[in-house]
Amino acid sequence: MAKIRTGRVAEQIKKELSQILQSEFKDPRVGFITLTGVDVTNDLSQAKVFLSVMGTEEQKEESLRTLTRASGFLRSELAKKIRLRVMPELLFKVDSSIDYGSHIEKLLHEIQEEEPDK
């Protein structure tokens, strides 16, 4: 039962946080980000927010630092939208799976161009 609840809470946090970042959070240091997932601990004390950032490594680090500094504001905004006894602490992590997938796709495309007869 607990896993079902944590899954629902994680999806709700992802939905509401992406809406907050899109409409209410206006910081020029944060680049184009996409929330890829949220993992919530069983006791709902922490939520790891995985995000993908478009740009250079420096832009990714700056966006991550800015979001980490603004985690208190984001938690308070989430608490206004989600009714929980205690709002989980937000931990932001960069998800590099999209970059890795595009790298693999590029390599496969290069291999296909080298061998046109097959």
ZASE-475889 format. One record per residue: residue in one letter; x, y, z of N, C-alpha, C, O in turn. Coordinates in Angstrom, 2 decimals. Atoms other than C-alpha are relative to their C-alpha. Example, Ala and Ser with C-alpha at 12.3 -4.5 7.8 and 13.67 -1.06 7.14 Angstrom:
REM residues 2
atom residu:A; n_px:0.89; n_py:-1.19; n_pz:0.00; ca_px:12.30; ca_py:-4.50; ca_pz:7.80; c_px:0.90; c_py:1.20; c_pz:0.00; o_px:1.94; o_py:1.18; o_pz:0.66 $
atom residu:S; n_px:-0.82; n_py:-1.19; n_pz:-0.06; ca_px:13.67; ca_py:-1.06; ca_pz:7.14; c_px:-0.77; c_py:1.09; c_pz:0.73; o_px:-0.26; o_py:2.20; o_pz:0.90 $
END
This chain:
REM residues 118
atom residu:M; n_px:0.80; n_py:-1.19; n_pz:0.00; ca_px:0.00; ca_py:0.00; ca_pz:0.00; c_px:0.86; c_py:1.27; c_pz:0.00; o_px:0.52; o_py:2.25; o_pz:-0.66 $
atom residu:A; n_px:-0.84; n_py:-1.18; n_pz:-0.11; ca_px:2.80; ca_py:2.41; ca_pz:0.85; c_px:0.63; c_py:0.37; c_pz:-1.34; o_px:0.79; o_py:1.55; o_pz:-1.65 $
atom residu:K; n_px:-0.61; n_py:-0.27; n_pz:1.29; ca_px:4.40; ca_py:2.04; ca_pz:-2.58; c_px:-0.97; c_py:0.69; c_pz:-0.95; o_px:-0.58; o_py:1.54; o_pz:-1.75 $
atom residu:I; n_px:1.00; n_py:-0.64; n_pz:0.85; ca_px:1.16; ca_py:3.00; ca_pz:-4.30; c_px:-0.13; c_py:1.47; c_pz:0.38; o_px:-0.21; o_py:2.33; o_pz:-0.50 $
atom residu:R; n_px:0.13; n_py:-1.40; n_pz:-0.45; ca_px:0.87; ca_py:6.16; ca_pz:-2.18; c_px:1.22; c_py:0.81; c_pz:-0.38; o_px:1.08; o_py:1.94; o_pz:-0.87 $
atom residu:T; n_px:-1.20; n_py:-0.76; n_pz:0.35; ca_px:4.49; ca_py:7.19; ca_pz:-2.71; c_px:0.06; c_py:0.25; c_pz:-1.50; o_px:0.54; o_py:1.30; o_pz:-1.93 $
atom residu:G; n_px:0.05; n_py:-0.20; n_pz:1.45; ca_px:4.04; ca_py:6.70; ca_pz:-6.45; c_px:-0.95; c_py:1.11; c_pz:-0.39; o_px:-0.65; o_py:1.93; o_pz:-1.26 $
atom residu:R; n_px:0.97; n_py:-1.06; n_pz:0.29; ca_px:0.96; ca_py:8.90; ca_pz:-6.49; c_px:0.52; c_py:1.35; c_pz:0.44; o_px:0.35; o_py:2.35; o_pz:-0.27 $
atom residu:V; n_px:-0.55; n_py:-1.26; n_pz:-0.49; ca_px:2.67; ca_py:11.56; ca_pz:-4.39; c_px:1.12; c_py:0.48; c_pz:-0.92; o_px:1.21; o_py:1.67; o_pz:-1.22 $
atom residu:A; n_px:-1.09; n_py:-0.37; n_pz:0.91; ca_px:5.73; ca_py:11.48; ca_pz:-6.67; c_px:-0.53; c_py:0.57; c_pz:-1.30; o_px:-0.01; o_py:1.58; o_pz:-1.79 $
atom residu:E; n_px:0.57; n_py:-0.52; n_pz:1.25; ca_px:3.61; ca_py:11.95; ca_pz:-9.79; c_px:-0.66; c_py:1.36; c_pz:0.20; o_px:-0.58; o_py:2.23; o_pz:-0.67 $
atom residu:Q; n_px:0.64; n_py:-1.29; n_pz:-0.28; ca_px:1.66; ca_py:14.79; ca_pz:-8.17; c_px:1.05; c_py:1.09; c_pz:0.18; o_px:0.88; o_py:2.21; o_pz:-0.29 $
atom residu:I; n_px:-1.08; n_py:-0.97; n_pz:-0.18; ca_px:4.89; ca_py:16.52; ca_pz:-7.11; c_px:0.60; c_py:0.36; c_pz:-1.35; o_px:0.86; o_py:1.53; o_pz:-1.62 $
atom residu:K; n_px:-0.57; n_py:-0.27; n_pz:1.33; ca_px:6.26; ca_py:16.16; ca_pz:-10.64; c_px:-0.91; c_py:0.92; c_pz:-0.81; o_px:-0.45; o_py:1.86; o_pz:-1.44 $
atom residu:K; n_px:0.97; n_py:-0.80; n_pz:0.76; ca_px:3.10; ca_py:17.60; ca_pz:-12.18; c_px:-0.05; c_py:1.44; c_pz:0.51; o_px:0.05; o_py:2.38; o_pz:-0.28 $
atom residu:E; n_px:0.13; n_py:-1.33; n_pz:-0.58; ca_px:2.77; ca_py:20.54; ca_pz:-9.80; c_px:1.30; c_py:0.78; c_pz:-0.09; o_px:1.29; o_py:1.99; o_pz:-0.35 $
atom residu:L; n_px:-1.29; n_py:-0.69; n_pz:0.05; ca_px:6.50; ca_py:21.35; ca_pz:-9.72; c_px:0.32; c_py:0.46; c_pz:-1.41; o_px:0.87; o_py:1.54; o_pz:-1.60 $
atom residu:S; n_px:-0.24; n_py:-0.44; n_pz:1.38; ca_px:6.73; ca_py:21.44; ca_pz:-13.51; c_px:-0.87; c_py:1.21; c_pz:-0.34; o_px:-0.43; o_py:2.10; o_pz:-1.07 $
atom residu:Q; n_px:0.87; n_py:-1.15; n_pz:0.23; ca_px:3.78; ca_py:23.83; ca_pz:-13.56; c_px:0.54; c_py:1.25; c_pz:0.70; o_px:0.50; o_py:2.34; o_pz:0.14 $
atom residu:I; n_px:-0.58; n_py:-1.12; n_pz:-0.74; ca_px:5.41; ca_py:26.04; ca_pz:-10.91; c_px:1.23; c_py:0.54; c_pz:-0.73; o_px:1.38; o_py:1.75; o_pz:-0.88 $
atom residu:L; n_px:-1.21; n_py:-0.43; n_pz:0.69; ca_px:8.72; ca_py:26.11; ca_pz:-12.77; c_px:-0.33; c_py:0.69; c_pz:-1.33; o_px:0.40; o_py:1.59; o_pz:-1.76 $
atom residu:Q; n_px:0.36; n_py:-0.57; n_pz:1.29; ca_px:6.97; ca_py:26.95; ca_pz:-16.02; c_px:-0.67; c_py:1.37; c_pz:0.15; o_px:-0.40; o_py:2.27; o_pz:-0.64 $
atom residu:S; n_px:0.79; n_py:-1.22; n_pz:-0.06; ca_px:4.65; ca_py:29.69; ca_pz:-14.82; c_px:0.41; c_py:0.99; c_pz:1.08; o_px:0.37; o_py:2.20; o_pz:0.84 $
atom residu:E; n_px:-0.22; n_py:-0.90; n_pz:-1.13; ca_px:5.68; ca_py:31.11; ca_pz:-11.44; c_px:1.46; c_py:0.28; c_pz:0.29; o_px:1.77; o_py:1.32; o_pz:0.88 $
atom residu:F; n_px:-1.41; n_py:-0.13; n_pz:-0.34; ca_px:9.45; ca_py:30.65; ca_pz:-11.19; c_px:0.72; c_py:0.66; c_pz:-1.16; o_px:0.99; o_py:0.02; o_pz:-2.18 $
atom residu:K; n_px:-0.64; n_py:-0.77; n_pz:1.07; ca_px:11.12; ca_py:33.35; ca_pz:-13.25; c_px:1.42; c_py:0.36; c_pz:0.44; o_px:1.62; o_py:1.37; o_pz:1.10 $
atom residu:D; n_px:-1.40; n_py:-0.27; n_pz:-0.31; ca_px:14.90; ca_py:33.15; ca_pz:-12.87; c_px:0.81; c_py:-0.20; c_pz:-1.27; o_px:0.79; o_py:-1.30; o_pz:-1.84 $
atom residu:P; n_px:-0.73; n_py:0.15; n_pz:1.26; ca_px:17.15; ca_py:33.82; ca_pz:-15.87; c_px:1.17; c_py:-0.98; c_pz:0.07; o_px:1.67; o_py:-1.42; o_pz:-0.96 $
atom residu:R; n_px:-1.11; n_py:0.95; n_pz:-0.13; ca_px:19.88; ca_py:31.55; ca_pz:-14.45; c_px:-0.43; c_py:-1.44; c_pz:-0.27; o_px:0.41; o_py:-2.30; o_pz:-0.53 $
atom residu:V; n_px:0.51; n_py:1.34; n_pz:0.27; ca_px:17.65; ca_py:28.52; ca_pz:-14.94; c_px:-0.28; c_py:-0.10; c_pz:-1.49; o_px:-1.07; o_py:0.65; o_pz:-2.04 $
atom residu:G; n_px:0.18; n_py:0.18; n_pz:1.43; ca_px:17.86; ca_py:27.28; ca_pz:-18.51; c_px:-1.27; c_py:-0.77; c_pz:-0.31; o_px:-2.19; o_py:-0.85; o_pz:0.51 $
atom residu:F; n_px:1.14; n_py:0.81; n_pz:0.42; ca_px:15.42; ca_py:25.13; ca_pz:-20.43; c_px:0.10; c_py:-1.35; c_pz:0.69; o_px:0.98; o_py:-2.15; o_pz:0.35 $
atom residu:I; n_px:-0.05; n_py:1.25; n_pz:-0.74; ca_px:14.68; ca_py:22.26; ca_pz:-18.04; c_px:-1.26; c_py:-0.80; c_pz:-0.22; o_px:-2.33; o_py:-0.27; o_pz:-0.50 $
atom residu:T; n_px:1.11; n_py:0.93; n_pz:0.08; ca_px:12.47; ca_py:19.22; ca_pz:-18.20; c_px:0.08; c_py:-0.94; c_pz:1.19; o_px:1.13; o_py:-1.54; o_pz:1.43 $
atom residu:L; n_px:0.02; n_py:0.96; n_pz:-1.11; ca_px:11.46; ca_py:17.20; ca_pz:-15.16; c_px:-0.22; c_py:-1.38; c_pz:-0.57; o_px:-1.22; o_py:-1.63; o_pz:-1.25 $
atom residu:T; n_px:0.11; n_py:1.35; n_pz:0.55; ca_px:12.06; ca_py:13.56; ca_pz:-16.00; c_px:-0.55; c_py:-0.99; c_pz:1.00; o_px:-1.06; o_py:-2.05; o_pz:0.61 $
atom residu:G; n_px:0.53; n_py:0.93; n_pz:-0.99; ca_px:11.06; ca_py:11.94; ca_pz:-12.73; c_px:0.16; c_py:0.51; c_pz:1.41; o_px:0.93; o_py:1.43; o_pz:1.67 $
atom residu:V; n_px:-0.08; n_py:-0.32; n_pz:-1.42; ca_px:10.56; ca_py:12.16; ca_pz:-8.99; c_px:-0.03; c_py:-1.31; c_pz:0.76; o_px:-0.92; o_py:-2.14; o_pz:0.54 $
atom residu:D; n_px:-0.01; n_py:1.15; n_pz:-0.90; ca_px:11.50; ca_py:9.50; ca_pz:-6.43; c_px:-0.21; c_py:0.51; c_pz:1.42; o_px:0.52; o_py:1.37; o_pz:1.89 $
atom residu:V; n_px:0.33; n_py:-0.41; n_pz:-1.36; ca_px:9.96; ca_py:9.87; ca_pz:-2.98; c_px:0.32; c_py:-1.16; c_pz:0.93; o_px:0.01; o_py:-2.31; o_pz:0.62 $
atom residu:T; n_px:-0.28; n_py:1.05; n_pz:-0.98; ca_px:11.17; ca_py:7.97; ca_pz:0.07; c_px:-1.31; c_py:-0.50; c_pz:0.61; o_px:-2.34; o_py:0.16; o_pz:0.51 $
atom residu:N; n_px:1.22; n_py:0.60; n_pz:-0.55; ca_px:8.70; ca_py:5.70; ca_pz:1.85; c_px:-0.64; c_py:0.85; c_pz:1.10; o_px:-1.86; o_py:0.86; o_pz:1.25 $
atom residu:D; n_px:0.56; n_py:-0.84; n_pz:-1.06; ca_px:8.33; ca_py:8.10; ca_pz:4.79; c_px:-0.33; c_py:1.42; c_pz:-0.46; o_px:-0.70; o_py:2.27; o_pz:0.35 $
atom residu:L; n_px:0.32; n_py:-1.28; n_pz:0.62; ca_px:7.80; ca_py:11.06; ca_pz:2.41; c_px:0.82; c_py:1.16; c_pz:0.57; o_px:0.35; o_py:2.30; o_pz:0.60 $
atom residu:S; n_px:-0.83; n_py:-1.07; n_pz:-0.55; ca_px:10.68; ca_py:13.00; ca_pz:3.97; c_px:0.87; c_py:0.65; c_pz:-1.07; o_px:1.24; o_py:1.82; o_pz:-0.93 $
atom residu:Q; n_px:-0.83; n_py:-0.55; n_pz:1.06; ca_px:12.71; ca_py:13.47; ca_pz:0.78; c_px:-0.57; c_py:-0.39; c_pz:-1.36; o_px:-1.15; o_py:-1.45; o_pz:-1.54 $
atom residu:A; n_px:0.41; n_py:0.26; n_pz:1.38; ca_px:11.93; ca_py:13.73; ca_pz:-2.90; c_px:1.17; c_py:0.36; c_pz:-0.90; o_px:1.60; o_py:1.51; o_pz:-0.94 $
atom residu:K; n_px:-1.05; n_py:-0.26; n_pz:0.97; ca_px:14.68; ca_py:13.37; ca_pz:-5.49; c_px:-0.67; c_py:0.37; c_pz:-1.32; o_px:-1.43; o_py:-0.41; o_pz:-1.89 $
atom residu:V; n_px:0.59; n_py:-0.51; n_pz:1.23; ca_px:13.72; ca_py:15.44; ca_pz:-8.50; c_px:1.06; c_py:-0.09; c_pz:-1.09; o_px:2.09; o_py:0.58; o_pz:-1.02 $
atom residu:F; n_px:-0.93; n_py:0.18; n_pz:1.10; ca_px:15.46; ca_py:14.33; ca_pz:-11.70; c_px:-0.41; c_py:0.93; c_pz:-1.14; o_px:-1.58; o_py:0.98; o_pz:-1.53 $
atom residu:L; n_px:0.31; n_py:-0.95; n_pz:1.05; ca_px:15.73; ca_py:16.95; ca_pz:-14.41; c_px:1.06; c_py:-0.05; c_pz:-1.08; o_px:2.22; o_py:-0.39; o_pz:-0.85 $
atom residu:S; n_px:-0.87; n_py:-0.07; n_pz:1.16; ca_px:17.22; ca_py:17.31; ca_pz:-17.84; c_px:0.12; c_py:1.47; c_pz:-0.38; o_px:-0.88; o_py:2.18; o_pz:-0.49 $
atom residu:V; n_px:-0.25; n_py:-1.40; n_pz:0.32; ca_px:18.83; ca_py:20.63; ca_pz:-18.74; c_px:0.67; c_py:0.07; c_pz:-1.35; o_px:1.66; o_py:-0.61; o_pz:-1.60 $
atom residu:M; n_px:-0.61; n_py:-0.21; n_pz:1.31; ca_px:19.56; ca_py:21.74; ca_pz:-22.28; c_px:1.07; c_py:1.07; c_pz:0.14; o_px:0.84; o_py:2.10; o_pz:0.76 $
atom residu:G; n_px:-1.07; n_py:-0.98; n_pz:-0.04; ca_px:22.87; ca_py:23.54; ca_pz:-22.69; c_px:1.33; c_py:-0.62; c_pz:0.35; o_px:1.47; o_py:-1.84; o_pz:0.38 $
atom residu:T; n_px:-1.34; n_py:0.46; n_pz:-0.34; ca_px:26.51; ca_py:23.31; ca_pz:-21.73; c_px:0.04; c_py:-0.49; c_pz:1.44; o_px:-0.91; o_py:-0.33; o_pz:2.20 $
atom residu:E; n_px:-0.16; n_py:0.49; n_pz:-1.38; ca_px:27.85; ca_py:21.73; ca_pz:-18.55; c_px:-0.08; c_py:1.14; c_pz:1.00; o_px:-0.62; o_py:0.97; o_pz:2.10 $
atom residu:E; n_px:0.05; n_py:-1.16; n_pz:-0.89; ca_px:28.26; ca_py:25.19; ca_pz:-17.03; c_px:-1.44; c_py:0.45; c_pz:0.23; o_px:-1.81; o_py:0.79; o_pz:1.35 $
atom residu:Q; n_px:1.41; n_py:-0.38; n_pz:-0.13; ca_px:24.61; ca_py:26.03; ca_pz:-17.72; c_px:-0.77; c_py:-1.01; c_pz:0.84; o_px:-1.65; o_py:-0.64; o_pz:1.62 $
atom residu:K; n_px:0.65; n_py:1.04; n_pz:-0.79; ca_px:23.53; ca_py:22.70; ca_pz:-16.23; c_px:0.30; c_py:0.19; c_pz:1.49; o_px:-0.59; o_py:0.12; o_pz:2.33 $
atom residu:E; n_px:-0.38; n_py:-0.19; n_pz:-1.40; ca_px:25.50; ca_py:23.34; ca_pz:-13.03; c_px:-0.65; c_py:1.25; c_pz:0.58; o_px:-1.08; o_py:1.24; o_pz:1.74 $
atom residu:E; n_px:0.61; n_py:-1.24; n_pz:-0.48; ca_px:24.18; ca_py:26.90; ca_pz:-12.75; c_px:-1.50; c_py:-0.20; c_pz:0.25; o_px:-2.03; o_py:0.30; o_pz:1.25 $
atom residu:S; n_px:1.43; n_py:0.28; n_pz:-0.19; ca_px:20.58; ca_py:25.72; ca_pz:-13.19; c_px:-0.22; c_py:-0.84; c_pz:1.24; o_px:-1.15; o_py:-0.60; o_pz:2.01 $
atom residu:L; n_px:0.12; n_py:0.88; n_pz:-1.17; ca_px:21.10; ca_py:23.00; ca_pz:-10.57; c_px:0.24; c_py:0.79; c_pz:1.29; o_px:-0.49; o_py:0.60; o_pz:2.27 $
atom residu:R; n_px:-0.27; n_py:-0.83; n_pz:-1.19; ca_px:22.61; ca_py:25.48; ca_pz:-8.08; c_px:-1.17; c_py:0.93; c_pz:0.29; o_px:-1.56; o_py:1.10; o_pz:1.45 $
atom residu:T; n_px:1.12; n_py:-0.93; n_pz:-0.18; ca_px:19.78; ca_py:27.95; ca_pz:-8.64; c_px:-1.22; c_py:-0.72; c_pz:0.56; o_px:-1.88; o_py:-0.21; o_pz:1.46 $
atom residu:L; n_px:1.15; n_py:0.75; n_pz:-0.50; ca_px:17.10; ca_py:25.31; ca_pz:-8.11; c_px:0.22; c_py:-0.48; c_pz:1.43; o_px:-0.71; o_py:-0.50; o_pz:2.23 $
atom residu:T; n_px:-0.30; n_py:0.42; n_pz:-1.37; ca_px:18.85; ca_py:24.04; ca_pz:-4.99; c_px:-0.19; c_py:1.15; c_pz:0.97; o_px:-0.73; o_py:0.97; o_pz:2.06 $
atom residu:R; n_px:0.18; n_py:-1.18; n_pz:-0.85; ca_px:18.92; ca_py:27.57; ca_pz:-3.56; c_px:-1.48; c_py:0.36; c_pz:0.15; o_px:-1.89; o_py:0.86; o_pz:1.19 $
atom residu:A; n_px:1.42; n_py:-0.36; n_pz:-0.01; ca_px:15.24; ca_py:28.05; ca_pz:-4.42; c_px:-0.89; c_py:-1.13; c_pz:0.50; o_px:-2.11; o_py:-1.06; o_pz:0.37 $
atom residu:S; n_px:0.82; n_py:1.15; n_pz:-0.41; ca_px:14.12; ca_py:24.73; ca_pz:-2.94; c_px:-1.00; c_py:0.37; c_pz:1.09; o_px:-2.08; o_py:-0.21; o_pz:1.14 $
atom residu:G; n_px:0.95; n_py:-0.44; n_pz:-1.03; ca_px:12.50; ca_py:26.48; ca_pz:0.05; c_px:-1.23; c_py:0.65; c_pz:-0.61; o_px:-2.36; o_py:0.36; o_pz:-0.21 $
atom residu:F; n_px:1.12; n_py:-0.64; n_pz:0.70; ca_px:10.37; ca_py:28.65; ca_pz:-2.22; c_px:-0.84; c_py:-1.04; c_pz:-0.73; o_px:-2.07; o_py:-1.00; o_pz:-0.67 $
atom residu:L; n_px:0.73; n_py:1.03; n_pz:0.76; ca_px:9.47; ca_py:25.64; ca_pz:-4.38; c_px:-0.79; c_py:-0.90; c_pz:0.93; o_px:-1.91; o_py:-1.30; o_pz:0.61 $
atom residu:R; n_px:0.73; n_py:0.81; n_pz:-0.97; ca_px:8.52; ca_py:23.59; ca_pz:-1.31; c_px:-1.24; c_py:0.73; c_pz:0.50; o_px:-2.31; o_py:0.12; o_pz:0.63 $
atom residu:S; n_px:1.16; n_py:-0.75; n_pz:-0.50; ca_px:6.25; ca_py:26.37; ca_pz:-0.03; c_px:-1.08; c_py:0.11; c_pz:-1.06; o_px:-2.27; o_py:0.03; o_pz:-0.75 $
atom residu:E; n_px:0.99; n_py:-0.05; n_pz:1.07; ca_px:4.57; ca_py:26.70; ca_pz:-3.42; c_px:-0.66; c_py:-1.36; c_pz:-0.20; o_px:-1.86; o_py:-1.43; o_pz:-0.45 $
atom residu:L; n_px:0.59; n_py:1.35; n_pz:0.09; ca_px:4.10; ca_py:22.92; ca_pz:-3.59; c_px:-0.97; c_py:-0.25; c_pz:1.15; o_px:-2.02; o_py:-0.86; o_pz:0.95 $
atom residu:A; n_px:0.87; n_py:0.21; n_pz:-1.16; ca_px:2.61; ca_py:22.94; ca_pz:-0.09; c_px:-1.34; c_py:0.69; c_pz:-0.16; o_px:-2.34; o_py:0.25; o_pz:0.40 $
atom residu:K; n_px:1.27; n_py:-0.67; n_pz:0.26; ca_px:-0.03; ca_py:25.39; ca_pz:-1.29; c_px:-0.89; c_py:-0.81; c_pz:-0.93; o_px:-2.11; o_py:-0.67; o_pz:-0.90 $
atom residu:K; n_px:0.76; n_py:0.73; n_pz:1.01; ca_px:-1.07; ca_py:23.02; ca_pz:-4.06; c_px:-0.28; c_py:-1.46; c_pz:0.37; o_px:-1.25; o_py:-2.05; o_pz:-0.10 $
atom residu:I; n_px:0.16; n_py:1.40; n_pz:-0.40; ca_px:-0.65; ca_py:19.58; ca_pz:-2.46; c_px:-0.21; c_py:-0.06; c_pz:1.50; o_px:0.56; o_py:0.53; o_pz:2.26 $
atom residu:R; n_px:0.29; n_py:0.09; n_pz:-1.42; ca_px:-2.18; ca_py:18.74; ca_pz:0.88; c_px:0.70; c_py:-1.22; c_pz:0.60; o_px:0.22; o_py:-2.34; o_pz:0.49 $
atom residu:L; n_px:-0.74; n_py:1.03; n_pz:-0.74; ca_px:0.40; ca_py:16.75; ca_pz:2.84; c_px:0.31; c_py:0.54; c_pz:1.38; o_px:0.40; o_py:1.75; o_pz:1.58 $
atom residu:R; n_px:-0.33; n_py:-0.45; n_pz:-1.35; ca_px:1.20; ca_py:16.85; ca_pz:6.53; c_px:1.36; c_py:0.68; c_pz:0.00; o_px:1.52; o_py:1.77; o_pz:0.57 $
atom residu:V; n_px:-1.34; n_py:-0.56; n_pz:0.12; ca_px:4.89; ca_py:17.46; ca_pz:5.78; c_px:0.41; c_py:-0.08; c_pz:-1.46; o_px:0.34; o_py:-1.15; o_pz:-2.06 $
atom residu:M; n_px:-0.45; n_py:-0.01; n_pz:1.39; ca_px:6.17; ca_py:18.50; ca_pz:2.36; c_px:1.42; c_py:-0.55; c_pz:-0.05; o_px:2.28; o_py:-0.11; o_pz:0.72 $
atom residu:P; n_px:-1.34; n_py:0.59; n_pz:0.06; ca_px:9.20; ca_py:16.41; ca_pz:1.36; c_px:1.07; c_py:1.03; c_pz:-0.37; o_px:0.80; o_py:1.99; o_pz:-1.08 $
atom residu:E; n_px:-1.15; n_py:-0.81; n_pz:0.37; ca_px:12.63; ca_py:18.02; ca_pz:1.12; c_px:0.35; c_py:-0.30; c_pz:-1.45; o_px:0.40; o_py:-1.47; o_pz:-1.84 $
atom residu:L; n_px:-0.28; n_py:0.18; n_pz:1.43; ca_px:13.49; ca_py:18.56; ca_pz:-2.55; c_px:1.50; c_py:-0.07; c_pz:-0.24; o_px:2.25; o_py:0.84; o_pz:0.13 $
atom residu:L; n_px:-1.39; n_py:0.18; n_pz:0.39; ca_px:16.82; ca_py:17.22; ca_pz:-3.80; c_px:0.05; c_py:-0.09; c_pz:-1.51; o_px:-0.57; o_py:-0.97; o_pz:-2.10 $
atom residu:F; n_px:-0.04; n_py:-0.06; n_pz:1.46; ca_px:17.63; ca_py:18.09; ca_pz:-7.39; c_px:1.21; c_py:-0.75; c_pz:-0.53; o_px:2.33; o_py:-0.57; o_pz:-0.04 $
atom residu:K; n_px:-1.06; n_py:0.77; n_pz:0.64; ca_px:19.68; ca_py:15.71; ca_pz:-9.57; c_px:-0.15; c_py:0.15; c_pz:-1.51; o_px:-1.26; o_py:0.21; o_pz:-2.03 $
atom residu:V; n_px:0.02; n_py:-0.09; n_pz:1.45; ca_px:20.65; ca_py:16.02; ca_pz:-13.23; c_px:-0.14; c_py:-1.41; c_pz:-0.57; o_px:0.62; o_py:-2.31; o_pz:-0.22 $
atom residu:D; n_px:0.24; n_py:1.28; n_pz:0.67; ca_px:19.31; ca_py:13.16; ca_pz:-15.34; c_px:0.64; c_py:0.06; c_pz:-1.38; o_px:0.22; o_py:0.83; o_pz:-2.25 $
atom residu:S; n_px:-0.73; n_py:-0.04; n_pz:1.27; ca_px:21.70; ca_py:12.45; ca_pz:-18.19; c_px:-0.46; c_py:-1.08; c_pz:-0.97; o_px:0.19; o_py:-1.31; o_pz:-1.98 $
atom residu:S; n_px:0.45; n_py:1.10; n_pz:0.87; ca_px:19.69; ca_py:9.61; ca_pz:-19.74; c_px:-0.42; c_py:0.51; c_pz:-1.37; o_px:-0.24; o_py:-0.20; o_pz:-2.36 $
atom residu:I; n_px:0.40; n_py:-0.55; n_pz:1.30; ca_px:18.31; ca_py:11.86; ca_pz:-22.51; c_px:1.23; c_py:0.30; c_pz:-0.84; o_px:1.25; o_py:0.02; o_pz:-2.04 $
atom residu:D; n_px:-1.25; n_py:-0.27; n_pz:0.72; ca_px:21.82; ca_py:13.02; ca_pz:-23.44; c_px:0.65; c_py:-1.31; c_pz:-0.46; o_px:1.16; o_py:-1.40; o_pz:-1.58 $
atom residu:Y; n_px:-0.58; n_py:1.29; n_pz:0.35; ca_px:23.04; ca_py:9.42; ca_pz:-23.37; c_px:-0.77; c_py:-0.65; c_pz:-1.15; o_px:-0.16; o_py:-1.22; o_pz:-2.05 $
atom residu:G; n_px:0.82; n_py:0.57; n_pz:1.08; ca_px:20.14; ca_py:8.28; ca_pz:-25.57; c_px:0.25; c_py:0.69; c_pz:-1.33; o_px:0.32; o_py:0.02; o_pz:-2.36 $
atom residu:S; n_px:-0.28; n_py:-0.71; n_pz:1.26; ca_px:20.81; ca_py:11.00; ca_pz:-28.15; c_px:1.40; c_py:-0.33; c_pz:-0.50; o_px:1.63; o_py:-0.38; o_pz:-1.71 $
atom residu:H; n_px:-1.35; n_py:0.39; n_pz:0.41; ca_px:24.51; ca_py:10.05; ca_pz:-28.15; c_px:-0.02; c_py:-1.38; c_pz:-0.67; o_px:0.64; o_py:-1.58; o_pz:-1.69 $
atom residu:I; n_px:0.11; n_py:1.34; n_pz:0.58; ca_px:23.64; ca_py:6.39; ca_pz:-28.83; c_px:-0.68; c_py:0.08; c_pz:-1.37; o_px:-0.26; o_py:-0.60; o_pz:-2.31 $
atom residu:E; n_px:0.70; n_py:-0.15; n_pz:1.27; ca_px:21.22; ca_py:7.44; ca_pz:-31.58; c_px:0.94; c_py:0.58; c_pz:-1.06; o_px:0.90; o_py:0.16; o_pz:-2.22 $
atom residu:K; n_px:-0.97; n_py:-0.60; n_pz:0.92; ca_px:23.95; ca_py:9.56; ca_pz:-33.18; c_px:1.01; c_py:-1.05; c_pz:-0.47; o_px:1.34; o_py:-1.11; o_pz:-1.66 $
atom residu:L; n_px:-0.95; n_py:1.06; n_pz:0.36; ca_px:26.40; ca_py:6.63; ca_pz:-33.09; c_px:-0.63; c_py:-1.02; c_pz:-0.95; o_px:0.01; o_py:-1.45; o_pz:-1.91 $
atom residu:L; n_px:0.68; n_py:0.95; n_pz:0.89; ca_px:23.85; ca_py:4.29; ca_pz:-34.67; c_px:-0.21; c_py:0.59; c_pz:-1.39; o_px:-0.10; o_py:-0.11; o_pz:-2.39 $
atom residu:H; n_px:0.17; n_py:-0.69; n_pz:1.29; ca_px:23.16; ca_py:6.86; ca_pz:-37.39; c_px:1.32; c_py:0.03; c_pz:-0.77; o_px:1.33; o_py:-0.17; o_pz:-1.99 $
atom residu:E; n_px:-1.31; n_py:0.00; n_pz:0.64; ca_px:26.90; ca_py:7.13; ca_pz:-38.12; c_px:0.36; c_py:-1.37; c_pz:-0.55; o_px:0.91; o_py:-1.48; o_pz:-1.64 $
atom residu:I; n_px:-0.27; n_py:1.37; n_pz:0.46; ca_px:27.22; ca_py:3.35; ca_pz:-38.38; c_px:-0.84; c_py:-0.31; c_pz:-1.23; o_px:-0.35; o_py:-0.95; o_pz:-2.16 $
atom residu:Q; n_px:0.89; n_py:0.25; n_pz:1.13; ca_px:24.25; ca_py:3.22; ca_pz:-40.75; c_px:0.50; c_py:0.73; c_pz:-1.25; o_px:0.38; o_py:0.20; o_pz:-2.35 $
atom residu:E; n_px:-0.53; n_py:-0.73; n_pz:1.15; ca_px:25.84; ca_py:5.87; ca_pz:-43.00; c_px:1.26; c_py:-0.65; c_pz:-0.56; o_px:1.51; o_py:-0.58; o_pz:-1.76 $
atom residu:E; n_px:-1.24; n_py:0.64; n_pz:0.45; ca_px:29.13; ca_py:3.95; ca_pz:-43.14; c_px:-0.29; c_py:-1.28; c_pz:-0.78; o_px:0.49; o_py:-1.65; o_pz:-1.66 $
atom residu:E; n_px:0.34; n_py:1.26; n_pz:0.66; ca_px:27.41; ca_py:0.75; ca_pz:-44.28; c_px:-1.33; c_py:0.13; c_pz:-0.75; o_px:-2.34; o_py:-0.41; o_pz:-0.30 $
atom residu:P; n_px:1.28; n_py:-0.21; n_pz:0.71; ca_px:24.79; ca_py:1.78; ca_pz:-46.88; c_px:-0.50; c_py:-1.25; c_pz:-0.73; o_px:-1.69; o_py:-1.33; o_pz:-1.03 $
atom residu:D; n_px:0.42; n_py:1.18; n_pz:0.75; ca_px:24.73; ca_py:-1.63; ca_pz:-48.64; c_px:-0.80; c_py:-0.99; c_pz:0.83; o_px:-1.45; o_py:-1.86; o_pz:0.25 $
atom residu:K; n_px:0.73; n_py:0.98; n_pz:-0.83; ca_px:23.20; ca_py:-3.51; ca_pz:-45.67; c_px:-1.34; c_py:0.48; c_pz:0.37; o_px:-2.08; o_py:-0.22; o_pz:1.06 $
END
